[in-house]
Amino acid sequence: MAVTLQKNHENLLREEVAAGRFASIDEAVAFALDHFLPGDLDDLAWLRADLDAARGRIAPGAHQTIADYRAKLEQRLSRMTSA
């Protein structure tokens, strides 16, 4: 199979091979396909372990909900427009 890549993608693959992360461009493309294109894009269960691990690294209280963020943003905007 022959695939035509955009120049920036080709350059990225060549850089990865030159850096020694992959033995060949074919190996780099195979890795990317295996890791970044799941068989079923509607089922993201394969991502759950990574998301759970990331959530576990967030220190308690070090995050905020979207609702909290929006409320704080509304307060800031209100103070700016009332000044």
DRENKOLSE-119542 format. One record per atom (N, C-alpha, C): residue in one letter; x, y, z negated; atom name; chain; residue number from 1. Coordinates in pm, whole numbers. Atoms other than C-alpha are relative to their C-alpha. Last residue first. Example, Ala and Ser with C-alpha at 12.3 -4.5 7.8 and 13.67 -1.06 7.14 Angstrom:
REM residues 2
[r S, [-82, -119, 6], N, A, 2]
[r S, [1367, -106, -714], CA, A, 2]
[r S, [-77, 109, -73], C, A, 2]
[r A, [89, -119, 0], N, A, 1]
[r A, [1230, -450, -780], CA, A, 1]
[r A, [90, 120, 0], C, A, 1]
This chain:
REM residues 83
[r A, [-102, -96, 44], N, A, 83]
[r A, [-1670, 4933, -3762], CA, A, 83]
[r A, [-1, 126, 83], C, A, 83]
[r S, [60, -92, 97], N, A, 82]
[r S, [-1997, 4743, -3712], CA, A, 82]
[r S, [100, 106, -44], C, A, 82]
[r T, [100, -84, -67], N, A, 81]
[r T, [-1882, 4576, -3389], CA, A, 81]
[r T, [-63, 101, -96], C, A, 81]
[r M, [-62, -81, -105], N, A, 80]
[r M, [-1558, 4443, -3535], CA, A, 80]
[r M, [-102, 96, 63], C, A, 80]
[r R, [-82, -103, 62], N, A, 79]
[r R, [-1718, 4324, -3860], CA, A, 79]
[r R, [59, 93, 105], C, A, 79]
[r S, [90, -93, 68], N, A, 78]
[r S, [-1992, 4141, -3667], CA, A, 78]
[r S, [80, 115, -65], C, A, 78]
[r L, [61, -84, -102], N, A, 77]
[r L, [-1738, 3984, -3435], CA, A, 77]
[r L, [-91, 104, -62], C, A, 77]
[r R, [-103, -88, -54], N, A, 76]
[r R, [-1539, 3856, -3730], CA, A, 76]
[r R, [-58, 97, 102], C, A, 76]
[r Q, [-33, -97, 105], N, A, 75]
[r Q, [-1847, 3716, -3900], CA, A, 75]
[r Q, [103, 101, 50], C, A, 75]
[r E, [113, -94, 7], N, A, 74]
[r E, [-1963, 3548, -3576], CA, A, 74]
[r E, [26, 108, -104], C, A, 74]
[r L, [-13, -85, -117], N, A, 73]
[r L, [-1618, 3391, -3539], CA, A, 73]
[r L, [-111, 104, 3], C, A, 73]
[r K, [-109, -94, 26], N, A, 72]
[r K, [-1635, 3258, -3893], CA, A, 72]
[r K, [18, 97, 116], C, A, 72]
[r A, [46, -92, 105], N, A, 71]
[r A, [-1978, 3106, -3824], CA, A, 71]
[r A, [108, 103, -31], C, A, 71]
[r R, [93, -97, -61], N, A, 70]
[r R, [-1854, 2958, -3495], CA, A, 70]
[r R, [-49, 102, -102], C, A, 70]
[r Y, [-78, -90, -86], N, A, 69]
[r Y, [-1558, 2795, -3667], CA, A, 69]
[r Y, [-90, 108, 61], C, A, 69]
[r D, [-75, -90, 88], N, A, 68]
[r D, [-1779, 2651, -3940], CA, A, 68]
[r D, [80, 102, 81], C, A, 68]
[r A, [97, -91, 61], N, A, 67]
[r A, [-2020, 2508, -3680], CA, A, 67]
[r A, [70, 100, -92], C, A, 67]
[r I, [32, -101, -101], N, A, 66]
[r I, [-1730, 2363, -3482], CA, A, 66]
[r I, [-97, 102, -57], C, A, 66]
[r T, [98, 42, -98], N, A, 65]
[r T, [-1617, 2185, -3795], CA, A, 65]
[r T, [-22, 112, 101], C, A, 65]
[r Q, [132, -58, 21], N, A, 64]
[r Q, [-1299, 2275, -3970], CA, A, 64]
[r Q, [-94, -49, 110], C, A, 64]
[r H, [78, -15, -123], N, A, 63]
[r H, [-964, 2109, -4017], CA, A, 63]
[r H, [-132, 68, -34], C, A, 63]
[r A, [-83, -66, -100], N, A, 62]
[r A, [-687, 2105, -4275], CA, A, 62]
[r A, [-73, 18, 132], C, A, 62]
[r G, [18, -145, 4], N, A, 61]
[r G, [-926, 2034, -4563], CA, A, 61]
[r G, [79, 74, 106], C, A, 61]
[r P, [133, -42, 46], N, A, 60]
[r P, [-795, 1681, -4605], CA, A, 60]
[r P, [-8, 153, -10], C, A, 60]
[r A, [8, -15, 146], N, A, 59]
[r A, [-473, 1647, -4406], CA, A, 59]
[r A, [-141, 43, -40], C, A, 59]
[r I, [46, -134, 36], N, A, 58]
[r I, [-521, 1531, -4049], CA, A, 58]
[r I, [-14, 6, -151], C, A, 58]
[r R, [-116, -87, 20], N, A, 57]
[r R, [-308, 1222, -3988], CA, A, 57]
[r R, [-40, 142, -37], C, A, 57]
[r G, [-67, 34, 124], N, A, 56]
[r G, [-600, 985, -4043], CA, A, 56]
[r G, [119, 89, -29], C, A, 56]
[r R, [81, -53, 111], N, A, 55]
[r R, [-800, 1160, -3771], CA, A, 55]
[r R, [67, -26, -134], C, A, 55]
[r A, [-17, -146, 1], N, A, 54]
[r A, [-515, 1091, -3528], CA, A, 54]
[r A, [-81, 62, -114], C, A, 54]
[r A, [-134, -29, 51], N, A, 53]
[r A, [-512, 722, -3621], CA, A, 53]
[r A, [23, 150, -9], C, A, 53]
[r D, [0, 28, 143], N, A, 52]
[r D, [-889, 697, -3576], CA, A, 52]
[r D, [135, 31, -62], C, A, 52]
[r L, [75, -107, 65], N, A, 51]
[r L, [-864, 867, -3237], CA, A, 51]
[r L, [-3, -19, -152], C, A, 51]
[r D, [-82, -121, -5], N, A, 50]
[r D, [-590, 631, -3123], CA, A, 50]
[r D, [-69, 116, -70], C, A, 50]
[r A, [-113, 20, 93], N, A, 49]
[r A, [-786, 326, -3240], CA, A, 49]
[r A, [89, 124, -3], C, A, 49]
[r R, [40, -13, 140], N, A, 48]
[r R, [-1106, 453, -3070], CA, A, 48]
[r R, [117, -12, -97], C, A, 48]
[r L, [-62, -118, 58], N, A, 47]
[r L, [-950, 507, -2727], CA, A, 47]
[r L, [-23, 12, -150], C, A, 47]
[r W, [-145, 21, 1], N, A, 46]
[r W, [-1021, 157, -2594], CA, A, 46]
[r W, [74, 116, -66], C, A, 46]
[r A, [-33, 73, 122], N, A, 45]
[r A, [-1384, 213, -2695], CA, A, 45]
[r A, [150, -23, -12], C, A, 45]
[r L, [-124, -52, 54], N, A, 44]
[r L, [-1406, 475, -2420], CA, A, 44]
[r L, [39, -68, -131], C, A, 44]
[r D, [-21, 63, 130], N, A, 43]
[r D, [-1666, 289, -2216], CA, A, 43]
[r D, [135, 44, -54], C, A, 43]
[r D, [117, -29, 82], N, A, 42]
[r D, [-1792, 504, -1928], CA, A, 42]
[r D, [14, -58, -140], C, A, 42]
[r L, [-9, -136, 53], N, A, 41]
[r L, [-1445, 514, -1771], CA, A, 41]
[r L, [-123, 39, -83], C, A, 41]
[r D, [136, -55, 5], N, A, 40]
[r D, [-1450, 137, -1732], CA, A, 40]
[r D, [6, 137, -66], C, A, 40]
[r G, [88, 62, -98], N, A, 39]
[r G, [-1124, -21, -1620], CA, A, 39]
[r G, [-138, 61, 7], C, A, 39]
[r P, [67, 121, 50], N, A, 38]
[r P, [-909, 219, -1814], CA, A, 38]
[r P, [-95, -53, 107], C, A, 38]
[r L, [122, 28, -76], N, A, 37]
[r L, [-696, 458, -1613], CA, A, 37]
[r L, [-62, -129, -51], C, A, 37]
[r F, [83, -118, -12], N, A, 36]
[r F, [-432, 619, -1832], CA, A, 36]
[r F, [-126, -18, 83], C, A, 36]
[r H, [26, -71, 125], N, A, 35]
[r H, [-230, 334, -1973], CA, A, 35]
[r H, [-98, 116, 11], C, A, 35]
[r D, [36, 91, 109], N, A, 34]
[r D, [-219, 71, -1699], CA, A, 34]
[r D, [-44, 75, -126], C, A, 34]
[r L, [129, 62, -30], N, A, 33]
[r L, [-228, 329, -1420], CA, A, 33]
[r L, [-47, -91, -113], C, A, 33]
[r A, [105, -103, 6], N, A, 32]
[r A, [49, 537, -1574], CA, A, 32]
[r A, [-138, -60, 25], C, A, 32]
[r F, [19, -36, 141], N, A, 31]
[r F, [265, 230, -1640], CA, A, 31]
[r F, [-115, 101, -12], C, A, 31]
[r A, [70, 113, 62], N, A, 30]
[r A, [215, 106, -1282], CA, A, 30]
[r A, [-29, 30, -147], C, A, 30]
[r V, [140, -6, -45], N, A, 29]
[r V, [309, 452, -1150], CA, A, 29]
[r V, [-81, -114, -64], C, A, 29]
[r A, [62, -116, 63], N, A, 28]
[r A, [627, 458, -1359], CA, A, 28]
[r A, [-148, 10, 37], C, A, 28]
[r E, [20, 34, 141], N, A, 27]
[r E, [723, 104, -1252], CA, A, 27]
[r E, [-71, 114, -74], C, A, 27]
[r D, [107, 100, 6], N, A, 26]
[r D, [671, 190, -884], CA, A, 26]
[r D, [-32, -36, -146], C, A, 26]
[r I, [125, -74, -13], N, A, 25]
[r I, [882, 504, -931], CA, A, 25]
[r I, [-118, -97, -7], C, A, 25]
[r S, [36, -38, -137], N, A, 24]
[r S, [1164, 284, -1054], CA, A, 24]
[r S, [-129, 82, -3], C, A, 24]
[r A, [-102, 50, -94], N, A, 23]
[r A, [1356, 175, -1363], CA, A, 23]
[r A, [-29, 43, 143], C, A, 23]
[r F, [50, 107, -85], N, A, 22]
[r F, [1147, 392, -1593], CA, A, 22]
[r F, [110, -41, 97], C, A, 22]
[r R, [121, 51, 67], N, A, 21]
[r R, [1233, 618, -1887], CA, A, 21]
[r R, [-63, -115, 78], C, A, 21]
[r G, [-18, 137, 49], N, A, 20]
[r G, [1587, 655, -1753], CA, A, 20]
[r G, [-121, -56, -72], C, A, 20]
[r A, [-24, -8, 145], N, A, 19]
[r A, [1580, 1033, -1721], CA, A, 19]
[r A, [15, -138, -62], C, A, 19]
[r A, [-135, -54, 20], N, A, 18]
[r A, [1619, 993, -1343], CA, A, 18]
[r A, [36, 7, -148], C, A, 18]
[r V, [-95, 106, -37], N, A, 17]
[r V, [1310, 768, -1335], CA, A, 17]
[r V, [143, 48, -26], C, A, 17]
[r E, [15, 107, 99], N, A, 16]
[r E, [1101, 1022, -1527], CA, A, 16]
[r E, [98, -113, 27], C, A, 16]
[r E, [-63, -45, 125], N, A, 15]
[r E, [1235, 1306, -1311], CA, A, 15]
[r E, [-6, -108, -108], C, A, 15]
[r R, [-145, 6, -21], N, A, 14]
[r R, [1145, 1117, -991], CA, A, 14]
[r R, [75, 42, -127], C, A, 14]
[r L, [-40, 141, -1], N, A, 13]
[r L, [792, 1062, -1121], CA, A, 13]
[r L, [151, -15, 18], C, A, 13]
[r L, [13, 49, 137], N, A, 12]
[r L, [752, 1429, -1206], CA, A, 12]
[r L, [44, -145, -10], C, A, 12]
[r N, [-113, -53, 76], N, A, 11]
[r N, [884, 1532, -865], CA, A, 11]
[r N, [-2, -50, -144], C, A, 11]
[r E, [-119, 71, -45], N, A, 10]
[r E, [636, 1303, -689], CA, A, 10]
[r E, [123, 45, -80], C, A, 10]
[r H, [8, 134, 59], N, A, 9]
[r H, [355, 1446, -897], CA, A, 9]
[r H, [122, -83, 39], C, A, 9]
[r N, [-26, -12, 144], N, A, 8]
[r N, [458, 1804, -815], CA, A, 8]
[r N, [-7, -137, -69], C, A, 8]
[r K, [-142, -21, 26], N, A, 7]
[r K, [486, 1717, -445], CA, A, 7]
[r K, [30, 7, -149], C, A, 7]
[r Q, [-29, -143, -3], N, A, 6]
[r Q, [134, 1576, -427], CA, A, 6]
[r Q, [146, 17, -42], C, A, 6]
[r L, [12, -75, 125], N, A, 5]
[r L, [146, 1205, -370], CA, A, 5]
[r L, [18, 149, 26], C, A, 5]
[r T, [-62, -131, -14], N, A, 4]
[r T, [79, 1006, -55], CA, A, 4]
[r T, [-28, 80, -127], C, A, 4]
[r V, [77, -106, 64], N, A, 3]
[r V, [12, 640, -127], CA, A, 3]
[r V, [76, 131, 19], C, A, 3]
[r A, [-72, -127, -2], N, A, 2]
[r A, [125, 346, 83], CA, A, 2]
[r A, [-91, 107, -58], C, A, 2]
[r M, [84, -117, 0], N, A, 1]
[r M, [0, 0, 0], CA, A, 1]
[r M, [89, 124, 0], C, A, 1]
